[in-house]
C-alpha cells in the first residue's frame, strides 16, 4: 500500500463551470458563455458570464470585444431564464420579436485575462394557461464596477404543436438538409471580416443592397439544425451591411442596435439586405443606418444601428 507524502490540495468553495448547454440551445459546449445564475427577488436575476480573450467567429478588432458577442450572451441569458427561471419546457420554441442593445466601448477592451461579466436582469412575463407566453427582459451588463452595456429582449414562447402549425408542418431535418449552397461572399475587407467563411453578404448590382449569404455548415451561426435563418445571422448581416455601406473606409463598430423580427426568414428563398442612412445623428456616433431584410414580398427584419469608427483601440466620435 502506497502512502501519500503530500497533503491533498484543498477544494475551492466554488468551482467555475458553464451552465448546461441545453439551457441556452447550443450543441457545442465551447459556445456556452454563461457560468451561473441565481434568483435575487421575484422576476429579478443575476447571471454571470465569461468571454474568452479570443474567439474564432466573434473576432476582436482594435483591442475591443465584438458587440455581437454581447448579443449572443444576452440571447443565451434570455433562453436560460425562460427554462431555468420560469419552467418553459424543453422543446418549446423561444423566439425573439425585439432586441436592443447599447454598449460602452471603453468597457469592451480586451485585457490580460478573460472578461468576467455580471448580468442583472429584470423580467416581465405574460402567461397563458399558467405557462409563460411572452417575456420582456431588461439587462444591465457589468464588468467589474463598469457598466459595459444594456440590452432589452422581447420574446415569445410557442408550444411544439403551435410552432409546427406556424411553420406549416416543416420537418427541421429535411429543410436544413435541403438548404441551397451558399452564394459567393462579398470581399471580407468590404464588410469587416478577415475570413471569407464568416462573410454573410453576397454582392448585388444595386447599391446598398446585398443577398444574405447562408452557409449552414458554419459552426457558430448554425450550431445545430434549424428550419429558418437564426436571429444571430440576421444581426451579423446588419453589422456587416453597416460596414459595407458607403462611404467606405475605416472600421465601423456597432455601438447600438435596435431590432424587430417581423417574421421567420426561410432557408430556401433568397433574402435581400438593404442599408439606408438615417438623417438624424446621435451624439458621439459617426453614422446611423436602417437595415432591412426583405424576403418575397415583405420585410422580415429591420434594424436601426449606430456605428462609430474605431482605430488603434479607440473609437472616434463624429
C-alpha positions in Angstrom: 0.0 0.0 0.0 1.4 3.4 -1.0 1.0 6.2 1.5 0.8 9.7 0.0 3.5 12.0 1.3 1.9 15.3 0.1 -1.1 16.9 1.7 -4.2 16.9 -0.6 -4.9 20.2 -2.4 -7.9 21.9 -0.8 -11.0 22.3 -3.0 -12.2 25.9 -3.6 -15.5 26.8 -2.1 -16.9 27.3 -5.7 -15.7 25.9 -8.9 -16.4 27.6 -12.2 -18.2 25.8 -15.0 -20.7 26.7 -17.6 -24.5 26.3 -17.4 -25.8 23.2 -19.2 -25.7 23.8 -23.0 -29.3 22.7 -23.2 -30.4 25.7 -21.3 -29.0 28.1 -24.0 -29.9 26.0 -27.1 -26.3 25.2 -28.0 -24.9 21.9 -29.2 -21.2 22.9 -28.6 -20.0 23.4 -25.0 -17.3 25.7 -26.3 -20.1 28.2 -27.4 -21.7 28.5 -23.9 -20.6 31.8 -22.3 -22.8 31.7 -19.2 -21.3 30.4 -15.9 -24.0 30.7 -13.3 -27.3 32.2 -12.4 -29.4 33.0 -9.3 -32.7 34.5 -8.4 -32.3 37.7 -6.4 -36.0 38.5 -5.9 -39.2 37.7 -7.8 -38.6 38.3 -11.5 -35.1 39.5 -10.9 -32.0 37.5 -11.6 -28.2 37.7 -11.6 -26.3 35.8 -14.3 -22.5 35.5 -14.6 -20.6 35.0 -17.9 -17.1 34.8 -19.1 -15.8 35.9 -22.5 -12.6 34.4 -24.0 -9.8 36.7 -25.0 -10.0 35.3 -28.5 -12.9 33.6 -30.4 -12.9 32.1 -33.8 -16.0 33.9 -35.0 -16.6 36.8 -32.6 -13.4 38.3 -33.6 -11.7 41.2 -31.7 -10.8 44.4 -33.6 -8.5 47.2 -32.3 -8.3 45.5 -28.9 -12.1 45.6 -28.4 -14.5 42.7 -27.9 -17.1 42.2 -30.6 -20.6 43.6 -29.7 -22.1 40.5 -31.4 -20.5 38.5 -28.5 -22.6 40.7 -26.2 -25.7 40.0 -28.3 -25.1 36.2 -28.2 -24.5 36.4 -24.4 -27.9 38.2 -24.0 -29.6 35.6 -26.3 -28.2 32.8 -24.1 -29.3 34.5 -20.9 -32.9 35.1 -22.1 -33.3 31.4 -23.1 -31.6 30.3 -19.8 -34.1 32.2 -17.7 -37.1 31.1 -19.8 -36.2 27.4 -19.0 -34.5 27.6 -15.6 -36.2 30.6 -14.2 -39.8 30.2 -15.5 -40.1 26.5 -16.3 -40.6 26.7 -20.1 -40.4 23.1 -21.2 -37.5 22.0 -23.4 -38.8 21.6 -27.0 -40.8 24.8 -26.9 -39.7 27.4 -29.3 -38.5 30.7 -27.7 -38.3 33.4 -30.4 -37.2 37.0 -30.2 -39.6 39.6 -31.6 -37.5 42.6 -30.5 -33.9 43.1 -29.3 -32.0 46.2 -28.4 -28.5 46.9 -27.0 -26.2 49.8 -26.3 -22.5 49.3 -25.4 -19.7 51.3 -23.8 -16.6 50.8 -25.9 -14.3 51.7 -23.1 -15.6 48.7 -21.1 -15.1 46.3 -24.1 -11.3 46.4 -24.1 -9.6 43.0 -24.1 -7.4 42.7 -21.0 -4.8 40.1 -19.9 -7.5 37.8 -18.5 -10.9 36.7 -19.8 -13.7 39.2 -19.2 -15.8 38.3 -16.2 -19.3 39.7 -16.6 -22.4 40.1 -14.4 -25.8 40.5 -15.9 -28.5 42.0 -13.7 -31.9 41.0 -15.3 -35.4 42.1 -14.6 -38.3 40.3 -16.3 -41.9 41.0 -17.1 -43.9 37.9 -18.0 -47.2 37.3 -19.7 -48.8 34.0 -19.0 -51.3 31.8 -20.9 -52.9 28.9 -19.1 -50.4 29.2 -16.3 -47.4 28.9 -18.7 -45.2 31.7 -19.8 -46.3 33.0 -23.3 -44.1 36.1 -23.6 -41.1 37.7 -21.9 -39.7 41.2 -21.7 -36.2 41.2 -20.2 -34.0 44.1 -19.4 -30.3 43.6 -18.9 -27.6 45.6 -17.2 -24.2 44.1 -18.1 -21.4 45.0 -15.7 -17.7 44.3 -16.0 -16.3 44.9 -12.5 -17.5 48.3 -11.5 -18.1 49.5 -15.0 -21.4 49.4 -16.9 -20.4 47.6 -20.1 -23.8 47.9 -21.7 -27.6 47.5 -21.5 -30.0 45.3 -23.5 -33.7 44.5 -23.8 -35.3 41.5 -25.3 -38.9 40.7 -26.1 -39.6 37.0 -26.9 -42.5 34.7 -27.4 -42.9 31.1 -26.4 -44.6 28.6 -28.7 -45.5 25.1 -27.6 -44.3 22.4 -30.1 -47.7 21.9 -31.7 -48.3 25.6 -32.1 -44.8 26.1 -33.6 -45.4 23.3 -36.1 -48.7 24.9 -37.1 -47.0 28.3 -37.5 -44.3 26.7 -39.7 -46.7 24.7 -41.8 -45.5 21.4 -40.5 -42.0 21.8 -41.9 -39.6 18.9 -41.0 -36.5 20.5 -39.5 -34.1 17.9 -40.7 -35.3 17.9 -44.2 -35.5 21.7 -44.5 -32.0 22.0 -43.1 -30.6 19.3 -45.4 -32.2 20.8 -48.5 -30.9 24.4 -47.9 -29.2 25.8 -51.0 -25.4 26.1 -51.3 -24.0 29.4 -50.1 -23.8 32.2 -52.6 -20.4 33.9 -53.3 -19.2 36.1 -50.5 -18.5 39.8 -50.6 -14.8 40.6 -50.2 -14.0 40.3 -46.5 -12.5 43.8 -46.3 -15.7 45.3 -47.6 -17.7 44.1 -44.6 -15.1 44.0 -41.8 -14.3 40.3 -41.9 -10.9 38.6 -42.1 -12.2 35.2 -43.1 -14.4 34.7 -46.1 -16.3 31.8 -44.4 -17.6 34.4 -41.9 -19.0 36.8 -44.6 -22.8 36.7 -44.6 -23.4 39.0 -47.5 -23.1 38.4 -51.3 -22.6 41.1 -53.9 -25.6 42.6 -55.7 -25.7 45.0 -58.7 -27.9 47.5 -56.8 -26.2 49.9 -54.4 -26.7 49.5 -50.7 -28.2 46.0 -51.3 -26.8 42.5 -50.9 -28.0 39.0 -50.8 -28.0 37.3 -47.5 -25.3 34.6 -47.7 -26.4 31.4 -45.9 -23.8 28.7 -45.1 -25.5 26.0 -43.0 -22.1 24.5 -42.4 -20.9 27.5 -40.4 -20.1 26.0 -36.9 -21.2 29.0 -34.9 -24.1 30.6 -36.8 -25.6 27.1 -37.4 -24.6 25.3 -34.3 -27.4 22.8 -34.8 -30.1 22.2 -37.4 -32.9 24.7 -37.7 -35.8 25.3 -40.1 -35.2 29.1 -40.5 -32.5 31.7 -40.5 -31.2 32.2 -37.0 -31.6 35.6 -35.4 -27.9 35.9 -34.8 -27.2 35.6 -38.5 -29.5 38.5 -39.2 -27.8 40.6 -36.5 -24.4 39.8 -38.1 -25.8 40.7 -41.5 -26.9 44.0 -40.2 -23.5 44.7 -38.7 -21.7 43.7 -42.0 -24.1 45.8 -44.1 -23.4 48.8 -41.9 -19.7 48.3 -42.5 -20.2 47.8 -46.3 -22.5 50.8 -46.8 -20.8 53.8 -48.4 -18.8 55.8 -47.8 -16.1 53.2 -47.5 -13.1 53.4 -45.3 -12.4 52.6 -41.6 -13.7 50.1 -39.2 -17.3 50.7 -38.3 -18.1 49.4 -34.8 -21.8 48.8 -33.8 -22.3 50.9 -30.7 -26.0 50.3 -30.5 -28.7 48.3 -32.4 -32.4 48.2 -32.2 -34.0 45.3 -34.0 -37.5 44.0 -34.8 -38.1 40.5 -36.1 -41.3 40.6 -38.1 -41.5 37.0 -39.4 -39.3 34.0 -39.9 -36.7 34.2 -42.7 -36.7 31.0 -44.7 -33.6 29.0 -45.6 -34.6 28.1 -49.2 -35.6 31.6 -50.5 -33.3 34.5 -51.4 -33.2 37.2 -48.8 -32.0 40.7 -49.5 -30.3 43.0 -47.1 -30.5 46.8 -47.6 -28.8 49.7 -45.7 -30.1 53.2 -45.8 -28.7 56.2 -43.9 -30.8 57.8 -41.2 -30.7 61.6 -41.4 -30.6 62.2 -37.7 -27.3 61.8 -35.9 -26.7 60.5 -32.4 -24.2 62.3 -30.2 -20.8 60.7 -30.4 -21.8 58.3 -33.2 -20.4 58.7 -36.7 -23.3 57.2 -38.6 -26.8 55.7 -38.1 -28.3 53.3 -40.6 -31.6 51.5 -41.1 -31.1 47.9 -42.2 -33.8 45.7 -43.7 -34.0 42.0 -44.6 -36.5 41.5 -47.4 -37.8 38.1 -48.5 -40.5 37.5 -51.0 -43.0 40.4 -50.9 -42.3 41.6 -47.4 -39.9 42.9 -44.8 -38.9 40.2 -42.4 -36.4 42.1 -40.2 -35.5 45.7 -39.5 -32.6 47.1 -37.5 -31.5 50.6 -36.6 -27.8 50.6 -36.0 -25.4 53.3 -34.8 -21.8 52.8 -35.6 -18.5 54.5 -34.5 -15.3 54.5 -36.4 -12.6 52.7 -34.4 -8.9 52.9 -34.9 -5.9 51.7 -32.9 -8.0 50.6 -29.9 -10.1 53.7 -29.7 -13.4 55.0 -31.0 -13.7 58.2 -32.9 -16.8 60.3 -32.5 -18.2 62.4 -35.3 
